[in-house]
Amino acid sequence: MPIILTMLAADVAPAAAAANAPITDPFWEQPKVSVEELQRAYPPAALAQGASGAAALECTVAANGALSPCKVLAETPKDMQFGEAAAKVAGNFKMKTTTRSGASAVGRTVRIPIEFNFSWSPQAVDPRPSFKVAVTPKWLHKLDDGALAREYPDSAKKNFMQGEVVLHCQVQADGHLADCAVASEAPARQDFGLAAMHLVSKLQMDTKDGVGAAAAGKAIDVPIHFWLPQAH
């Protein structure tokens, strides 16, 4: 009998350990939160400085699939409340109560990396809510698809090429950008840099408050993405 009990214990222990192990194949519910709501979690001090950051959480899956409680495993940079902000973001997501492999998720933990990305981009961010929270300053005049299409380099369009340009510009007191120069261009020699320089005159940032006010009089790097309509 002792031998049989020992064998049973040996069989049960790995199964119990697997049942309590961190989830590696989460099955997420479709989030009902908007990107704008997630953006409100961005740490105010980081937003004022135009700073990006990240945090790693370990959360327990509740009976209804909610992530609670969550603890911060790591955050960078420190002292900017990215860990606290990440917990707020995680609170908007739910997981199905079974994993993709069919195992129960309730009561188990899942580790989640959450990124906070600030960019001086004058283009709209991805409207799909995710664990990558993207924020841009408020623009009075930003780039729309029509303006981008009019300036899209002909040769690149004919060859179905997309591009990305970073302009180094000075922010004027009224929010317009001046003294711009092409800092990087990919791919090269496809006139994406020239097209971006034509577009920059249309841009104007709101410099009345927030990060825009902090940017007035400073030099910033402005990324401009050239997407083909079917690829964006």
Secondary structure, DSSP 8 states (H G I E B T S, - for coil): -HHHHHHHHHHHHHHHHHHHS-BSS--B------HHHHHTTS-HHHHHHT--EEEEEEEEE-TTSBEEEEEEEEEESTTS-HHHHHHHHHTT-BB-SB-TTS-B-TT-EEEEEEEEEE----S----S--SEEEE---EEE---HHHHHHHS-HHHHHTT--EEEEEEEEE-TTSBEEEEEEEEEESTTSSHHHHHHHHGGG-EE--SSHHHHHHTTSEEEEEEEE--GGG-
